[in-house]
């Protein structure tokens, strides 16, 4: 018996990289799958139904169950269709995994607005596209013990402030806020929502110059395999993870990390309206020691974003 026997999952970005690894892992654990991938380039241009179809054929050839969809996940009609496919093919939906993403990296002063819009569209609307119809279905079930799961993909680029990825970092930090909102809003319907911040060698990271990668290390193909992301996603998709929701989990190589949620680390106050000089003095005395310890430069030795 697999840990996902009888469960039905939608996976976006399923045709390659991390999405393909998750698809194989889910199938091995008994999940029935709806696999979506536009088959576009790393920058989101073009399209090819082949990757989604290929991974579905692979799953079916190994005795699993999968159907493929090659639609643009940033189109809300695609998300609705994926939910409908799950219900038509398998009669239920338990898990949504949003992996699909693109990169269009530039420093902010060189970033074309169309590249900003494209990245925000794929990541944020791409998540909304699947989550809205899935959440509506789960709400209709009125089953607080449904073990329903939303697993979103964020990035260290957001958490650590990658300098050449302002659009990507903004989108991925937005996904963290979305995930927290979903965890709070959907808990009564038996839904948990968590975000994964992965570190793996994929088509997307291959487009990042070596000198721009956060902590890139050569000769680590096995450690940085996308297959190392799949185990934590598989656990979250199962019925034993009800206790975990609204959190961000880092996964890179052979490590899994629990990221801290934002918290107040220092407070200053006044008896009345702030005097500018008093405010400046208190900020310098109280906030500066803490802020200096959180300077973005400390993040440059971390693992590369995906």
C-alpha angles and dihedrals in degrees: 000000000000125000091244100043110150094008122125121214138186114210122187122200084028100145101076145013118356093359092055091048091052091048092054093045093049091049091050088054093051104262121147110227146213105194122198128188129150090204092225128153121268088269093053097253124131128011141232127182090204101089095055092043093047095053091045090052090048092052093047093047089056092053099266130120123246140150123198134223126185099192130130104264091206088068107087090216088064093056091049090049092052092054090047090049091053092050094044096045100037108011096237147045125219109159138034118192115187109199104140115117146142138209131224103167124195136138109263094253091056099039115120113221091235089059090050091050095045095053094044090047097052096043104037103028088037089060093043090050094066100027099057098057092038091052091048090053093048091048089055091054092062089204113142088183094052096117089220117173139205114188114184130186121233127161145232084242088075097039094047102031104244103211099216096046108063094145094045093044091050092050093047094048087050088057090057090055091045091051093052091049092050092049091054097039101044103037092098089061095055095261127137122192126197136164128226121211102196133194112200142129106261140147088273097053089046088066093057113091113246093242090055098050115106106243096337113183123194122228097031101114094134095046093046095046115133086232088076091065095056100073096063091044089050091052093049090050092056131086096254096069099074089116093065121071139138094024137120117232122196118212124181130148108326096337132093118192136192110221118214118245116239111280139174108260101176137013133194125188143185135209090235142346111344121264104217094228093047091049092050092050094048093046091052094046098043110023103034097067090051095041093049089058090056097050111147091236089076089068097063093091095058130105121285119270124246 
